[in-house]
Amino acid sequence: MNSSTISSSLSNNFNRGNSFSSDIWSSVRKLAVLIVLVMTLTAFSNLSAYADRRNYVWTYQYVTMPKNVTELEFYQTTKVKDKADDWEYRIEVEHGLTDRWDFSIYQIFKQKEGDAFKWDAVQFRTRYRISEEGVLPIDPLLYFEYKRKTDSTAENKNKLEAKLILAKTLSKLNIAVNPLYEVYLNYKQEVGLDAGISWELDPKLVLGLESTSRINIYKDGSTKSGSYFGPTVSVASGGWWYTAGAALGLTDDSDPARVRFLMGIDL
């Protein structure tokens, strides 16, 4: 091996090392910015209640934001795949318009393992509770959502979703069922069912089990289905609440697993 070859090899190794170090420091800087943001929000948060605390990570309970109350929520979802995982991050600001009607705006970001982090979509959501909790045998809530991709060339850029949230709380036991219908305009339709059951061990700790299922019907008539099942845990402290869930894929079309973490902060 001549001297020029050795020099070239050393240079390449050095450049790769610099690139790896740069990636690490970039991740550290992003984490530091997130920590500062969360600490700032905490300083201005109301530490007295859990306005929209979630017992589950996919299934909704019979809850809307109280009138004139605002909450910030952060979602992190990982689709565990056989090769490269997919990551999704959502930042949601929700506000109570009345005691039974609220509205939310989401900013959605995505990243495939090994690819660049990108702004993916904007989403708008509204929920309306039919009555006060416990008035009817089963508590019904109406949920509507619109999502638009930031990439105007995407085939599935517009999505509409309608969901019926049915729930019942009996002392410390909560049961919730969410049948839903989604349509991606000119792309596909999706029907699904999310369901959860949970038990409040303590006001600050709730344990549960949850399932989520989807059937995708594409415009060419082909279908694809996925179902997942697993545990959830919800912890609350001050004006913060945290909920995490991990679900294993149950069908051939399912990913091996999905993991979601939610965090809410009362503002």
C-alpha positions, 0 to 999 in steps of 0.5 A: 500500500503506497503512502497516498492510499494510506493518506486517503484511507485515514482522511476518509475515516477521519471524515466519517468520524467527524460526520458521526460526531456532528450527528451526535452534537446535532441531536444533543442540540435538538434535545437541549432546545426541547428541554428549554421549551418544556421548562419554559412552558412549565414555568407558565403552566397552571399546576392544578388540574388534568384538563384532558388527561388520557388513559390510552394512547389511541382510544379517546375517553368522554372528555373535552376541554373545559371552557376557556382552558387551553392545553399543550400536548406532545405525541411521539409515535414509533412504528417498529418495522422489520427494517427501518422504523418510522417516527411521528411527532405531533404538537397539539394546542387544544382549547375549550370553546364551551364546557362541552365543545373544544377545538385543536390545531396540530403540527405533525412532523415525521422521520424515517430511520436514516432520513431527514426530519420533516414537517409533514402535515397540519391537522384540525380537530373538534369534539362535542360531548352530547350531554354531561357524563353519567346522564345517559347509559353510555356517554357519547361524544362526536369527533371530527378531524381534517388533515392536510399534507404539506406536500401538495403533490402527495396522493393522500394529501387530504384526510377527513375523519369522523369518530364516535366516542362511546365511554362509561366510567364506573367508579375506578373502571373506565371503558371506551370504544371508538368506531371511526371512518376516514377517507383520504380523498382520491386515495383510500378509505379506512374503517377502524375501531379503537377500544380500551379498558383501564383501572385507576389505582390512584388519581396519579396512576392509571393502568390499562389495556388497549387495542387499535385496528384499521382496514384500508380500502384503496381506490383500486379495490385492494385492502390491507388490515392491521390490528394491535394490542397492548398495555398502557400506563398513565401518570399525572403530576401537578399540571402535567400528565404522561401516557405511554402505550406499546402494542404488538401487531396481530395480523400479517399486514401489521407492523411488529409493534407500535409505541406511543407516548403522550404528554399534556401540559395545562397552560 
